[in-house]
Amino acid sequence: MKKDWEIKKLGDVCDIYQPQTISAKKLTDNGTYPVYGANGIIGKYNKYNHEEFEVLLTCRGSTCGTVNISMPFSWINGNAMVIHPSKEDLLDKKFLSHILKSLDYKNIITGAAQPQITRQSLAPVEIPVPPLEEQKRIVKILDEKFAQLETIKTNAQINLQNTKDLFQSQLAKAFNNTSWEKKRLGDCGTFKNGMNFAATDSGYTIRSLGVGDFKDRYSIDDTETLSEISLKAAPSEDYLLHDGDIVFVRSNGNKELVGRCLLVYPKDIPTTYSGFCIRFRKDFDLLDADFLLHFMKAESSRKILNGKEGANISNLNQKILGDFEVPLPPLPEQKRIVKELDTLSEKVRQLQEIYTKQIANCEELKQSLLQKAFEGEL
């Protein structure tokens, strides 16, 4: 740190406070002024409580410690703590926002069920305070560097989405043959809802597939990586997964997840599955499991299963899945399509890894720049 820099406690150089929170009922889509909550703008209101832009720190909830900057003439709710320089000739607001983004709040966040940061815990936090002109110089450099990184990150995000769209367009093309025979899924195999159990159960431990394990996975080939649950007794054979079973998300608070599916290959590891899932076990030899899975992951199938199209489905059941019609080209054609889609899928996966890494690198570089800035190395 440079010689002319000082170390100050945040409470000594800033006014830290939580503004009055207004009821969500008062928010409107056509209000005059934006309202800021824990995660940015949450609506509009016909009054404002701050004329200037302010530096905000989320002080409640899962995003505790997130830094935002409000627009001038806005209403700031109490979940977004205002940190305002008490002397603007001592501390630049934008410089302050960058400092706050560089801090680690783990040691001052309290509460497990409802994480929070209080004024009392934030006030003693020490920050570097260089001369004002030095602050402005650092802000200019950081703003320029961050703008460049944001451009790289945005392009990577666009490319990442494009790879997903590309694969979906190929899925649509793969299944657009209207001359193929169709067959009810219920005529191709059997269904079984997953297990319900209590957190207090104990006596028998087993691996279990839950909704959180699906993500964007195509299959799970090693159920040893799944979490263990405790049951009162060993589950019946019906509740154990077999190699080649397809499991669907049956119910979830997030409607977007309903209808997600994957193939499982537990091999010799006893594995069950959550009551929020449905297992499909194929018993029809003229339907390839991988062909079926690709079809169920196509956007057209997903729209039906999560209720964006047709019936308003927020929970799947065996009847809905059983009545779902699947295309049935000759088995060699199914295998040919699977081979093409698998080849494309691997290329897409590799590209997604590259773009995901680029996005992560941008965030790491931001933190590195902030660290250098506040150690006097910029």
SVG drawing of the C-alpha trace seen along z (x, -y; Angstrom):
<svg xmlns="http://www.w3.org/2000/svg" viewBox="-55 -18 60 74">
<polyline fill="none" stroke="black" stroke-width="0.4" points="0.0,0.0 1.3,-3.5 2.5,-5.9 -0.1,-8.5 -3.0,-6.0 -4.9,-5.7 -6.9,-2.9 -10.3,-3.9 -13.2,-2.0 -16.2,-2.0 -18.4,-3.5 -16.0,-6.4 -16.2,-7.5 -19.7,-6.4 -23.3,-6.8 -24.6,-3.2 -28.4,-2.8 -31.4,-0.8 -34.2,-2.9 -37.9,-2.4 -39.3,0.6 -42.6,0.2 -45.1,2.9 -45.0,5.0 -48.6,4.1 -47.6,0.5 -45.4,1.5 -46.7,1.0 -45.5,1.5 -46.3,-2.0 -44.9,-3.9 -42.6,-6.9 -39.5,-5.8 -37.6,-2.5 -37.6,-0.6 -34.5,1.2 -34.6,4.4 -32.1,7.1 -31.5,8.1 -31.8,4.8 -35.0,3.2 -38.1,5.0 -40.8,2.6 -41.8,-1.0 -43.4,-3.5 -44.8,-7.0 -42.3,-8.4 -38.6,-8.4 -36.5,-8.5 -33.0,-9.2 -32.2,-11.9 -28.6,-10.8 -27.3,-7.5 -26.3,-5.4 -24.0,-2.5 -26.1,0.5 -25.2,3.7 -27.7,6.5 -28.0,7.1 -30.6,10.0 -31.2,13.3 -29.1,15.7 -27.5,12.9 -26.2,11.2 -23.1,9.1 -24.0,8.3 -23.1,4.7 -25.3,2.6 -25.5,-1.1 -29.0,-2.7 -30.2,-5.2 -30.8,-8.8 -34.4,-9.5 -35.3,-6.1 -36.8,-4.4 -34.4,-2.1 -36.0,0.6 -34.5,1.8 -33.1,5.1 -30.6,3.0 -28.4,1.2 -27.2,-2.3 -23.5,-3.1 -23.1,-6.8 -19.7,-8.6 -20.1,-11.0 -17.6,-13.4 -17.5,-13.3 -14.2,-15.1 -12.8,-12.2 -14.4,-9.2 -15.6,-8.8 -18.8,-6.8 -17.6,-4.7 -14.4,-4.0 -16.4,-2.9 -18.5,-0.6 -15.3,1.1 -13.9,1.5 -17.2,3.2 -17.0,5.6 -13.6,6.6 -14.5,7.5 -15.2,11.0 -18.3,10.8 -18.2,14.4 -17.1,13.3 -19.8,10.7 -22.8,12.5 -25.0,13.9 -28.0,16.2 -28.3,19.6 -32.0,19.6 -32.0,15.9 -28.4,14.6 -28.0,10.9 -25.4,8.2 -26.0,5.5 -24.8,2.0 -23.0,2.9 -21.0,5.7 -20.2,3.6 -19.1,0.4 -15.8,1.7 -14.7,3.1 -11.4,1.4 -10.9,0.1 -8.0,-1.7 -8.6,-5.4 -6.1,-7.0 -6.2,-10.7 -9.3,-11.7 -7.5,-12.2 -5.9,-8.8 -9.3,-7.3 -10.7,-8.8 -7.6,-7.6 -8.2,-4.1 -11.9,-4.2 -11.2,-5.3 -8.8,-2.3 -11.2,0.2 -14.2,-1.1 -12.2,-0.7 -10.9,2.7 -14.3,3.9 -16.0,2.7 -13.6,4.7 -14.1,7.8 -17.9,7.3 -17.7,7.3 -15.7,10.6 -18.1,12.1 -21.2,11.0 -19.8,12.5 -19.0,15.7 -22.6,15.9 -24.0,15.3 -21.8,18.0 -22.8,20.4 -26.5,19.8 -25.8,20.2 -24.4,23.7 -27.5,24.7 -29.7,23.3 -27.7,25.1 -28.2,28.5 -31.9,27.8 -32.3,26.9 -30.6,30.2 -32.9,32.1 -35.9,30.5 -34.6,31.5 -33.9,35.1 -37.5,35.7 -39.4,33.8 -40.3,36.8 -44.1,36.9 -44.2,40.3 -42.9,42.2 -45.2,44.4 -46.0,43.1 -46.5,45.0 -47.7,44.2 -44.8,44.1 -47.0,46.1 -47.0,48.9 -43.2,49.0 -42.5,49.6 -43.6,49.1 -43.6,46.1 -42.9,45.9 -43.0,42.8 -40.0,42.3 -39.7,42.8 -41.0,40.5 -39.1,40.6 -38.7,38.5 -35.6,36.7 -35.7,38.5 -35.7,42.0 -32.6,44.2 -31.5,47.7 -30.6,48.2 -28.4,46.0 -28.6,45.9 -27.6,43.6 -30.6,41.6 -31.2,39.5 -32.8,36.2 -34.0,33.2 -30.8,31.3 -28.8,34.0 -30.4,33.5 -29.1,30.1 -28.2,30.3 -26.9,33.9 -27.6,36.4 -26.9,39.4 -25.4,40.5 -22.9,43.3 -21.6,43.4 -24.3,43.2 -21.5,43.4 -21.4,39.6 -25.0,39.2 -25.9,38.2 -26.9,40.8 -30.3,40.9 -31.4,42.9 -34.5,45.1 -36.1,47.2 -35.5,50.3 -34.1,51.4 -36.4,50.3 -38.3,52.9 -36.9,53.9 -39.4,51.6 -37.7,48.5 -34.2,49.5 -32.9,48.1 -31.6,50.4 -29.2,49.7 -30.9,47.9 -33.8,46.5 -34.9,43.0 -35.9,40.7 -38.1,37.6 -38.6,34.7 -42.2,35.1 -42.7,32.1 -40.8,29.0 -41.4,25.4 -39.5,24.3 -41.9,25.2 -39.0,25.0 -37.5,28.1 -40.6,30.3 -40.1,32.8 -36.3,32.8 -34.9,36.3 -31.8,38.4 -30.5,42.0 -29.1,43.8 -26.6,46.6 -26.2,47.5 -24.4,50.8 -23.9,52.7 -24.5,49.8 -28.0,49.9 -29.7,46.6 -33.2,45.3 -34.8,42.0 -36.7,39.1 -40.5,39.0 -40.3,35.8 -39.3,38.1 -40.8,40.7 -38.9,43.7 -39.5,45.1 -38.3,48.6 -38.4,49.6 -39.7,53.1 -40.2,52.5 -37.2,53.7 -38.0,51.6 -37.4,48.3 -33.8,47.3 -33.3,45.7 -30.9,43.0 -33.2,42.2 -36.1,41.7 -34.0,39.6 -32.9,37.2 -36.6,36.9 -37.7,36.1 -35.0,33.5 -36.1,31.7 -37.6,28.3 -41.0,29.3 -41.3,32.2 -40.1,30.0 -42.6,27.3 -45.4,29.8 -44.1,31.4 -43.5,28.2 -46.7,26.6 -45.6,23.9 -47.7,25.4 -51.1,27.1 -52.2,28.2 -51.0,26.2 -48.8,28.9 -46.9,28.1 -46.7,31.7 -46.1,34.7 -47.9,38.0 -47.8,41.4 -50.9,40.8 -49.5,37.7 -46.2,39.5 -48.0,42.7 -50.2,40.9 -47.2,39.0 -46.6,40.1 -43.1,40.8 -41.9,41.3 -40.9,44.9 -38.7,45.0 -37.0,48.4 -34.4,49.3 -31.4,48.8 -32.6,45.3 -33.0,44.6 -29.4,45.7 -28.1,43.6 -29.8,40.5 -28.5,41.2 -24.9,41.5 -25.2,38.2 -26.7,36.4 -24.1,37.9 -21.3,36.7 -22.8,33.2 -23.5,33.2 -19.8,33.9 -18.7,31.0 -21.3,28.7 -20.1,29.9 -16.5,29.0 -17.5,25.5 -19.7,25.0 -16.7,25.8 -14.6,23.2 -17.3,20.4 -18.1,21.3 -14.4,21.1 -14.1,17.7 -17.0,16.4 -15.4,17.6 -12.0,16.1 -13.6,12.7 -14.9,12.8 -11.6,14.0 -9.8,11.2 -12.2,8.6 -11.3,9.8 -7.6,9.8 -7.8,6.2 -9.7,5.1 -7.1,6.7 -4.3,5.0 -6.2,1.7 -6.5,1.7 -3.0,2.8 -1.8,-0.3 -0.5,1.7 -2.6,0.1"/>
</svg>
